[in-house]
Amino acid sequence: MNPNGILKQHWLHVAIHFVADAVIFAVAFVIGTDFVISDDEVHLRLTSYLPGILLGSAMFPCLVYIFGLYSPQSYKQCLTNRAIVLAICLVGTVLLMFPLFYIKKSTAIGREVFLYSVAIAYCTVLIHHGLLLRSLRNYRERVAFIMTCTFDELEARFFQSLGTENIKLAGLIHYDNYQPIGEMRVLGKVSDLQDIVRRENIHRVLCTSKSISDPSMCKAFCELRYSGVQVMPLVSLFEEVHQLVPLELITPEWLLAASAQPHMLYIKKVKRAFDIVVSLLGLVFLGPVMLLGILATMLTSAGPAFYKQVRAGRLGRPFNVIKLRSMRTDAEKHGAVWSTAGKDPRSTPVGNFLRKYRIDEIPQLLNVLKGDMSFVGPRPERPVFIEELAQQIPYFQERLMVQPGITGWAQVNYPYGSSVEDAKWKLEYDLYYMKHMSLFLDLFILLDTVRIVLRGGMKGDAKDRLPRYEAIWFFRVFGKEESRAPRPPAQ
């Protein structure tokens, strides 16, 4: 398979298949209408059906994404299970289309057209996802790691322990003045880089920031790039495959490059417009839910329904975040403490339920409208916790460079956190988001948020990632001593 394959551009891969399913749905209804309606009326009918077709073609891939069928990990799912999930998504889309027909009956799609169109859409989408499943299963990529010192070997073992089934570490390529001491396969010396890459069919060459900036390696790396072989630091591979940035692999060069990535037009204009539109829609559709939450809070506990708390916004500027009160009024009589996952003993009778389904956070839509927050971004922390965490976690204050959000990439990828270690994991996702933020990523995060809320929080997702977290923990603990050893000079 082409080395610039499926895992190369995760979000491009998701967007392509997302759009493909939307187009398949729309075309299926055009074909279904043409099949049932006579030639004289088909154009008129298609014009009246257009609002329903557009709504369905937008909703169907959204449901498919929420069910996780575009993720690289979905290759573990058999075609039968995928067919069942796709059928559920189609049924859900049809049910979501019906309210539009009641608003304006002239746009209602005939039952016979519905029957044929949905049948065509299902068969075509099933073929599309069968090919997608096959490509995900067949995708394999071979990488080699350039060694300059013992710590580089630890990085290689760190990568190998992650168990990424689609990417295989073929072996190590070492500098002439360093001999690897581990048990991993040694492919040869860096002076023979070109021959090794051809012989071993290497798709990517991984290296440290030191070797990638080595002037003596510049020509060899350029030749590899021009021949279609990528050269990159391990942190870049993490971004592509796992959509996070391990703190131990961050360098000053990475931070400078990351800060230059987001387009200022998106941050200053498009993102703000996106926030206003989504917040207004959220208040319209979630307003009744918020009113029920207010009523439940007032009936089950004494005190105000709303709760204000000082949080740090962009560049650390304080603002009052608005939430539905989910804890007793004396919850912090002994000072600020971490909220705990699950059932917090300080919660009101309905507090745990409000937090589980994020109902307590609906009032924060008002913070978004005011401009204190964005809809998507790192969660705003309390200033007292930021001071504590910044002393223990490197680069923690980097997350203050962008607007905080109601939901974010960390919130949809990591379960509820209540410790310094949890804050480290979430920061790794936040840094990834800050580098790659875009309208498409924000839309996909919203869909992920819907899935998490409907499931009542993260459950199996967190458990599935434990082996990777154990590997990173090993690297953090045992890498400290190794990192003190100076790297040998470049050749």
Secondary structure, 3 states (H helix, E strand, C coil): CCCCCCCCCHHHHHHHHHHHHHHHHHHHHHHHHHHHCCHHHHHHHHHHHHHHHHHHHHHHHHHHHHCCCCCHHHHHCCHHHHHHHHHHHHHHHHHHHHHHHHHCHHHCCCHHHHHHHHHHHHHHHHHHHHHHHHHHHHCCEEEEEEECCHHHHHHHHHHHCCCCCCEEEEEEEECCCCCCCCCCCEEEEHHHHHHHHHHHCCCEEEECHHHHCCHHHHHHHHHHHHCCCEEEEHHHHHHHHHCCCCHHHCCHHHHHHHHCCCCHHHHHHHHHHHHHHHHHHHHHHHHHHHHHHHHHHHHHCCCCCEEEEEEECHHHCEEEEEEECCECCCCCCCCCCCCCCCCCCCECCCHHHHHHCCHHHCCHHHHHHHCCCEEECCCCCCHHHHHHHHHHCCCHHHHHHCCCEEECCCCCCCCCCCCHHHHHHHHHHHHHHHHHCCHHHHHHHHHHHHHHHHCCCCCHHHHHCHHHHHHHHHHHHHHHHHHCCCCCCCC
